[in-house]
């Protein structure tokens, strides 16, 4: 052994950031004589805190996988479609880029470009994607199912209520958490590893977890109580709990509601705010002085949140009063029991427990600051928002936190990140302190997208190919582009250009959005030319790509920051802020080249690098909080490499001595968090809505706009209501008794969307898991249907689409539900490890206006199905 060691010429550890999912944990990678031999967590960073999960460890196999795309290739088969052999032919990088540049130069209209990107490499898309879009002059962009299934509702509604991408409990002080289809703290989600430790510690000291979920998920199996629930009915249950809290228990955090929400804002009979005629500000009623005043008037002695008050001859009610009456009249427990299948007694009991554990009125001192203590929280994520009622489901669950004052305070529901940063001590950046709009409602300072959650986008005649810019919320949709109606939509809304070139960065939209044939035939095949950056040839590249470029994996590239914007993946806790970079642990193997480097080269070849540099200067303040210093801005007439840009970003955000060369040594820069940042709610003068008055105008304007094009039918405008409402999905209204089960998909915590199934180590875990590659059905339900373990069945939706696979009968499944792990069932030639394993759930999904949330344009991911044996087996 000593002789072997003496022959070693290099044995080093490189600090970088994992890219196995979007948690972006800090890692240390060991390289011996140019070969990576080990990956472990970096104990110096709070992003992971020295831990690493199965996905992270397995990335060693991604780096050296023999199935990687290592050279540029072009399609030689002119036929495109699902399952078609592209007949790849290897080409040089010069030919690949010459071809791409030529295609761009010969476009009819640059607006016909579409950027499609993966959410797995979230940090990489922050630069090249928006910079090239602005430089080349197009607006079309989406991330396929990564946003539409698990983002449009949750991210934007959390942005409205918490200035954050997601919410998690403050497990350090939390004593009671209600989970609605959410795996935070149980091996998945943002900041997964820290959250897992925190929730384990909280459970050890007595924190109680109650999980509403259609099956015995990872989080449900670790809970103190699992409450089986019909998919898509979470919001109805939350509204019933609000009814119990407001009208039976009669206890709420009045101080919080008066000062931190629009609960006291007076509402006229027409549902709009009563406004001050001089300032146009919403009015409140001061019961001490017996008159209406602008909400922020310095003379206010108290705020009425109940009652009826006459202002200038008009009867008005505080919005809280309307909410209280609304849930009492529309969400009685017996009604919600029929909707959700959750017994009324269970809903009532959990509502009581939630309020009892909230300890309304209690306080705690942290680092010399006295703060409200509210050790109860209700959280949600993909499970609750993957439905037609996506946006409202999310808001309704969070209203539970708002009425007890458990919002961004110790013990309560925290905006993940946290979203408020005062910046690095040396630079004051990133600075992301929210601020109030003229109505006093919160506006985020830093955000992942240019379009902030609030104020809502002003509806205007659409210019995008998906028409999304005419809708007030969110950033993309599927229902316009993935249906046969797309061309008709473009004609009706007078879009004067058509799709020409698609740039794909790692996304596998053939598998991650909906039925593969629908997505491919209705959308992807409409492009004249598709080029794609990929690690593996997947279903997307084989179906439609004309040129495939061998991308680097995260172990082979530079990225200036992976832990900011903090709202996306930064750990929440009284620990440290951390700015982590990504750096190569080996030089890119074979002919792999980094996506950001190539897009910069293409911009230079097209002569738009000046606009590209300006776009980067403009996006830094939005994504990373705070204007750029003049000395670090990119000169539009300059010539920069990707590493030059990385270096300038680092020095601008962290200081002149913390550029790329400095951070290569540690992989990070960290500094202590402040109480005012972590528990920011009472330090920032903003309010959040419990009454969504601005939905009225947004819906009215969008409806009038659509009507002007003769397409008022494109949305259900009843979603634009100021009071929280539960809307049924099409599956809840299916009348055919043959379709007696709800099918839904779930995420194994050791896989990341569709990107990891070809990893041999993770495939081995999947093979040995009793559920991942099987269709789970409730044991009693399955027996009534004559099914046994291993029987091969068809699962068919109401329009005749079906998938096939073996059954696993389980106790931990709602008797009316059927669960399938996604995204499995791969068929690409380029991913032989994953080929033919598991079921492709998305083939059951229907993508049209009826199956889309009219408020956020999120896609419905549940479907009613029937199950029957295949070939009598």
Secondary structure by P-SEA (a helix, b strand, c coil): caaaaaaccccbbbbbbbccccccccbbbbbcccccccccccccccccccccccccccccccccccccccbbbbbcccccccccccbbbbbcaaaaaaaaaaaaaaccccccbbbbbbcccccccccaaaaaaaaacccccccccccccccccaaaaaaacccccccccccccccbbbbcccccccccccaaaaaaaaaaaaaaabbbbbbbccccccccccccbbbbbcccaaaaaaaaaaaaaccccccccccccccccccccccccccccccccccccbbbbccccccccccccccccccccbbbbbcccbbbbcaaaaaaaaaaacccaaaaaaaccccaaaaaaaaaaaaaaccccbbbbcccbbbbbbccccccccccccccaaaaaaaaaaaaaaaaccccccccccccccccccccccccccbbbbbbccccbbbbccccccccccccccccccccccccccccccccccccccccaaaaaaaaacccccccbbbbcccccccccccaaaaaaaccccccbbbbbcccccccccccccccccccccccccccccccccccccccccbbbbbbbbbbccccccccccaaaaaaaaaaaacaaaaaaaaaaaaccccccccccccccccccccccaaaaaaaaaaaaccccccccccccccbbbbbbccccccccccccbbbbccccaaaaaaaaaaaaaaaaccccccccccccccbbbbbccccccccccccbbbbbbbccccccccccccaaaaaaaaaccccccccccaaaaaaacccccbbbbbbccccccccbbbbbbccccccbbbbccccccccccccccccccccccccccccccccccccccccccccccccccccc
